[in-house]
Amino acid sequence: MTLTDSQRHALLWLALAVAGWWGVSLLAPVLLPFVVAAVLAYALHPLVEGLARRRVPRWLGAGVAIALLMLVLLAVVLIIVPVVARQWPLLREQIPPLLERLNAWLVPLAQRHGIDLAIDIDGVRALLRRLISGHEEQLLDGVLASLRIGGSALLAVLGNLVLMPVVAYYLLLDWEAVVARARALVPPRWRPGVGDFLAETDAVLGQYLRGQLLVMGVLAVYYAAALALVGLQLAVPIGVFTGLAVFVPYLGFGLGLVLALLAALLQFQSVVGVLAVAAVYGLGQVIESFFLTPRLVGERIGLHPIAVIFALMAFGHLFGFVGVLIALPASAVLVVAVRRLQRLYVGSPLYRARGDAGTLPPAGEG
């Protein structure tokens, strides 16, 4: 059987796609820092372009953008880590009294139902003592052993942390040239369609990334300030963490809520304090859902909440925690592709092949 030119072209593209997928799967650990660097460069290149329009040298603008990013990350670490390190030993003193109060309520309730139930406070106190203090030497020995066993893995992680901003810097220097070379790889007959697709994708993805950064910043300030107003000692680290973690929808907010409620329960040891923290998070969710996200991010992505949950689960299953982080940005790109495929399908003979085509709803409805 003789293949036509179109069939040979299709098989060639299929072979290239399979080879590309195989290569990406094989080199995934090596490609990860480069992919992260490309995402950072994409998010930062509007700042570099803005500085370039003000006659700031491109090498200096790229350096300023990377330096600002590193300063923000360093500030977050310096805010969260010392406070948590200072508060962590207090858990040993806070948890046992809380469990004693829980025992005072739980034991009579269980006895009324004929159940012998009580929490071993002394056992919990001994466990906390072993976990939190008194084993510095054993902890140091464990860390050293881990370094000896997984030294290469640690060096790889540190190398990637250094590599990512360096690669992002060079991508920012040559951003226009990199984009031009990528477009030159597209066959000429496809360039108009691919250009339109990439322009629409850039509009959706750019709005999402830059809008989401604004939402994260506003929420970090809100949660830190609001939790401080209700008297939570860990208001700053938990508030900043919650604001930044909302980048991962539902999961980030839920984790921040759990941490805040646990801290409130240990500190206040009262229902009123816990309810006050819960009210802060409830109001924050309302502000985010009905004001910040619609105004700063907009509805350009157009994902239903069920689709968001599915995207998080699917990308998490395929790519692990990194997949959870890229789920929504990648879904934004897929939404653009699906919209175009839907328009092609609705306008195709396959969609209008029925004899009662006149009764079909117009394109875009139904």
N, C-alpha and C positions, 0 to 999 in steps of 0.2 A: 504494500500500500504506500502510495506516494503522499507525503505531507505537503500541504500548501505553505506558502511563506508565512501567513498569519499563524498557522499551527506551529511552525518551527520557532517563530518569535515567542509564542506563548510558552513552549517547552523550555526555551532558553531562559526566559524570565523566571519560570518556575525553578529551574536548576540554580539560577543565581540566588533566588530567595532561600532555597533550602541550604545552599552553601553558606549564605550569610547568617542564617539562623544557627547553623552548626558552629560557625566561627565565633559568633557571639556567645553561645553556650559554653564553648571551650575556653574562651578568654574572659569569661564573666568576672572572676576575681581581679584580673588586671584592668579590665575596662571600668570597673566601678568608680575609682577616683577620677577618671577622665570624664565619665558621665556626670558625676557630681560637680566637677569643675565647669563643665559646659552649662549646667543649669545655673550655677552661680554667675557665670559670665553673661548668660541670657538675662538674668534678673538685674545685673548691675550695668549692662551696657547703655541703658537710657541715661544713667547718671554720667557716664563717660562721654556720651555724645553731647549732653548738655554742657559739660565743662569744655569740650572741644569747640562748641559754638561760641564760647566766651574766650576763645583764643588761649585756652590752657593746653599745653603740650599733651599729646595723647598718652605718652609714657607716664607723665605726672598724674593725669586724670585717672588712669588705670591703677596707679599706685595708691592714690587717695581713696578710690572705691574699695580696693582690697583692704586697706588699712582701716577704714571705717567699719567694714564688716568684721574684721578681727577684733577691733575695739568693742563692738557691741557684744560679740560672743564672750570676750574676756570679762566684760562688765557683768554679764549674766552669771558666769561662773563665780566671780568674786562676790556677787550678792548672795547666791544660793548656798554655795559650799560652806563658808564659815559659819553661817547661822545654823545650818543643819548639823554641822559638826559640834557646835556648842550646845544645841538642844538635845542631841541624841542621847547623851548619858542621863538626862533628866527622866527619860522613859522608865528607868529602873525605879525611881521614886514615885512616879505618877500612876503607873499601871496597877500595882498592888492595892492602893486605897480604892481605886475605881472598881477593881474586882471584889473587894470587900463589900462595897455598897451594892454591887450586883448580887453578891451572895445573900445579903440581908433581905433583898427583894425576892430572889429566886427560890431560896430554901423553903420559906413558909408557903409560897405558891405551889411548889412541887409536893410538899407534905400534905396539903389539902387534897391533892389528887392521888395520894398514896404512892408517891415516887420519892425515892431517896436520892437526891441530886444536890451536889455542892461542888464548887470550884476549889481545887487544891491551891490555895494562895501561896503556901510555903514552897510548893513545887515550882510555881510560876516565878516566884521571887528568885529561887536558886537558878532557874533557867535564864532569867534576865541577867543575873550576875555573871553567869558564864559567857553569855553572848555579848554583853556590853562592856564589861570591865574585868580586869584581873587576868587577862590572857594576852597582854601585849606581845610578850615574847613568842608565844605560840603563833600569834597572828603574823609577826614579822618572819618567823620561820616558814610559815605557809606561803607568804608572799615571795620570799626568796626561792622556795622550791618551785613555785609557779613560774618565776622568771627563768629558772634553770631549765624547766621542762618546756616552756613555751616561749623561749626567748626569741625565736625567729618570728613567731606570730606577733609578739609585742613590737618587734622592730618593724614588721610590715605595717602594723597599725600606725605607729609613729611616722613611718615613711609616707604613708598615704595622707596623714594630716598635714605634713609639710608639702607634699606634692600637689594637693588639690588647689591651694591658693596660688602656687607658682604657675600651674597650668592655666588657671582662670585668668591670671595676669596676662600671660602671653596670648590667650584667646581674645582678651579685651583689646590688646594692642593691635591685633590683626583681624578684628571682627568682620569688617567689611570684606576683606580679602577672603576670609574663610567662607563667608556666605556666598560670595561670587564664585568661588571654586566649586562649592556644593551645587549651585545652580547650573554650572557648566556641565556637570555630569548628567543632567536630565536631557533626554533626547529633545531636539529642537521642536518637533511636532507636539510634544507634551508640555512645553514650557508655559504657554498661556494658562492652561488648566491647572498645572502644578503651582504656578505663581499665584493664581487666585486662591487656591486652597491654602497655601502657606500664609498668604496675607490675612485670610479669615482666621486661620489658626493662631497667628501671632496676635491678632486683636483679642480673641477670646482668652488665650493663655496669658498674654501680657496683663490684661485687665484683672484676671484672677490672681496672679502672683503678686502684683503690686498692690491691689486692693486688699489681699489677704494679709500682707505685711502691715498695712495700716490698721486692720482689724486686730491683729495680734498686739500691736503696740498700745492701742487704746484699751483693750481688755486687760493687758498686763497692769497698766496704771490703775484701772478701775478696781480690779480684784485686790491689788496690794493696798490701795487706799481704803476700800470698803471693809476689808478684813481687819485693817488696823483700827478703824473706827469702832468695830464691835469688840476690840480688845484682844484679838488673837495674836499671840506672841510670834508665831511663824507667818505673819501676814505677808511680809515682803517675799520670802522665797516661794511660798505656796502661791501667792498671787501672781508673781512673775512667771512661775512654771505653768500655771493654768492659762495665762494669756498666751504664752508661746505655744503651748500644747494644743490649742484649738486649731492649729494647722492640720491636725489629724481629727476630722469631724467625729463627734460623739465620743470616741475613745479618749481624746485629750481632755475634754470637758469632764467626762466621767471619772477619769483618774484624778484630776484636780479636785473634784468634789469629794471623792473618797478620802484623799489625803487631808483636806480641810476639815471634814467631819471627824476624822480620827483625831486630828490635833485639837479640835474644839472639845471633843469628849474627854481627852486626857487632861486638858488644861482647866476647863470650867467644871467638869464633872456634874453638869446639870443640863436639864432638857432645854432651858431657856437659851443658854449659850449655843447649843447645837442648832436650835431652831433659828437663831440669829444668823449663823453662818449659812445655813440652808437657804434663808431668805436672800442673803447676798448673792448666792449662786443662782437662785431662781430669777432674781431681777437681772443679773448679768446675762442669763440665757435669753430673756425677753429682749434686752437691749441689743444683743447680738443678732437674734433672729429677725426682729421686726424693724431695726433701725440701721445698725452698722453694716451687716452683710448686704441688704438690698441697696444701700446708698453707696458703699465703698467698693463692693465687689459686683453688685448688680446681678441680674438673672440671665446673663449671657450664656452661662454654661447650660442652664436649663435642665439640671438633673433632679429627678424626683427623689425624695428622701429614701425610698426603697432602693432606687438605683444607686444612691450613694453608699448604702449599706452593702449592696451586692458588689460594687466596685471595690470597697475596702476589703471584703472577704476574698474576692477573686484575685486581686493583685497581691494581697497578703499570702494567699496560698501559693501563688506562682513565684513570688520574689521575696518572701519573708517580710521582715520589718521595713526594709527599704521599699518594698511594694506598697505597704500601707502609706508611706510618706508620699509616694508619687501617684497614688491612686486617683486623686481628683485632678491634678494637672494632666495626667495621661488620659483621663476620661474626657477632659475638655477637648483634647485633640480628637478623640474617638467620636465625640458628639458632632464635630464639624464634618467628619467623614460620613457618619450615619445620616446626617441631614442631606448631604449631597447624594448619597446612595438612594435615599428615599425619594428625592426629586427625580432621579433617573428611573427608578422603578415605577413611580406613578405615571411618568410620561412614556413608559415603554409599552410595546404591543402585548407583553406578558400580562400587564395589569389590565389592559382594555381589550382583552381577547374575547370576553364574553359577548353573547349576542345582545344582552340588555345593557350595553355600554352606556346608553343614554340615561339609564337610571342610576348610574354610579355617581357618587358624590364628587364634587370638583376636587382637583388636586389640593392636598393640604388639609382636607376635612376628613372627618370620620376616623 
